[in-house]
Amino acid sequence: MNQFDVTFRDERHWVSFGESYVASEGFRALFREGMLLVEETAAYLDGEGRAESRLISRDATLAYASESMRLTTRLMQIASWLLVQRAVSEGELTLMQAQEEKTRVKLNEPDRVPPETSETFAALPLRLQDLVRRSRRLHARILHLDQLISEDRPAPVPMESPVTAQFGRLQAAFGGQ
């Protein structure tokens, strides 16, 4: 085999899941859901959540503070990811540029042990528990989509070069002279 023996599928002939998804109504719905959750959480933590945090035990107060920090961090990562993907859908970024942004907008892996299983989580205000659960479900969906988008590259399909094929036929026809 020489350098002309194998060619690869032309990438212009494949459909990108990432590009088609971020241009879809499904993505727009996900974007709205994520941004509404960010707004709802911010309003809760700045208002009702402050009042509720004063009514819980000292141990639960520490859990409230750490869980609200994790919640805020998770939602900021989600919002950043959604904004980058929207920039792709609006043509402000290419998929390659969005992939480069991943170094700045890192989606953390979910906690190995969900906080919902702890006793201290049960002592938190119900509204905070709900926001945490919803943010974790949204985070899991976005992690899955991010993986699909990141792996959305055509697999090279080895094909025999037309030149090599013709050369092989000529050799066979003329006895390899």
Disulfide bonds with the S-S distance in Angstrom:
none
